[in-house]
Amino acid sequence: MKVKIDIEERVLHFKQPAGTSRGVYTERRIWLVTISDGERIGVGECAPLPNLSCDDIPNYTEVLRRFCDEVERTGELDTEALRDYPSMLFGLETALMDVRCKMEDGRSLLFDNAFSRGEVGIPINGLVWMGSFEEMRERIEQKLAQGFHCVKLKIGAIDFDAELELVRRIRERFSLHEVELRVDANGAFPFEEALYKMELLSQYALHSIEQPIKAKQWANMAELCRESPLPIALDEELIGVNDPDQKRQMLNIIRPRYIILKPSLHGGMMGVREWIDIANDMGIGSWITSALESNIGLNAIAQLAADIYGPHIRMPQGLGTGQLFTDNIPMPLEIRGEKLWRVHS
C-alpha cells in the first residue's frame, strides 16, 4: 500500500494538575501521525511519557520521521525494528489500521467487536489523582457519586498516614462488595518500608497495589510478591523489557498477581498481546490502561482491550483519562456511569 505520512506535534493542557509520586503534569506533548493512501486517512497517536518511556528521547521527531519514511517506502510496518520505540509503534499501528478499515461514512472500526460497534460499554475504574488530603477526599466523593464501583488512588506523594486515613474512610462507608479499591504507588515506597506499608493497607481489603517499589529491582519485587498480604500488579517494571524471552524471564522471577499494560509504554498493540499471552501461560492476570493519551490513543486502546478480553469484560480497565484535557481531540467516546462507550450517531 502506497502511503504518505505527516507528523504533527501538539501540546495538550490538563484541566487540573495531575499528580503522581514522580511529579505533577500540567501539559502533555504528543505527536499525531496521519497516513493517507490517496483516498482514505488514518490517524494514530505517539505519546511518550517524559522521564518514563523507554523511547523518551531528545530527537524523538527525527527518529519518528525515519520510521515514517520507511513505511512510506515499503508500505509496511517493521514491528521488530520498532520494539524499542513502543509509543511510535503504537501510533503507527493505529494509523495504519485506521486507514485500512476506514468506512465510506468516515467511521473507523479498528477492531470489529461489540464495543467498537457501540453495543456494549467497558467497565473502567475511577481514577483519583494525588493532591492534598481534602482534594483527594473530594475527588473520591465525586467518583463514588458518579457511580464507580472501582476506584484507583494514586498514593505516595502526601503523608502515608493521611493516605491510609483516606482508604479507611472509604472502607467505613463502603464494603469491598460495594467498592473495589486499587492503589498505585508509582514506585514510591522504599523497599525496606514497603512490606510494612502494604500490611497496613491490607486491613482495608484492597484489590491490589500497583508498583510499590521502583522498577528494576527484580529480586526485591519477587520477595514482596511472595510476602505481601496484598496482590501486587506490575506496571513501570515492564517498561523497556521488549524482548519476548526477557519478558518471560522477568515474570517467571517476580511472579506478580497482575500486570498492567499500556500500549504506549509496553510495546504497542503487538507488545501488549505478547505480554498477555506470556502472563496467561503463568496464571498471571492483567488489565489494560491508557497512559495520558488524547482521545485518539484512548479510542484505539479501548478497542484493543475489547478485542483481547471479549465483549463481557468484568475486570475494570484503566480507560477513564479521556476527560483530562481542556483541548482534547473529539472522538465518539463517552463515559456513562462506570463504563466507557463508543457512541454512534
Beta strands, then each sheet from edge to edge (+ up, - down):
strand 1: 4-20
strand 2: 23-36
strand 3: 41-46
strand 4: 122-123
strand 5: 126-128
strand 6: 150-154
strand 7: 180-184
strand 8: 208-210
strand 9: 232-234
strand 10: 258-261
strand 11: 285-288
strand 12: 333-336
strand 13: 339-342
sheet 1: 1+ 2- 3+
sheet 2: 4+ 13- 12+
sheet 3: 5+ 6+ 7+ 8+ 9+ 10+ 11+
end
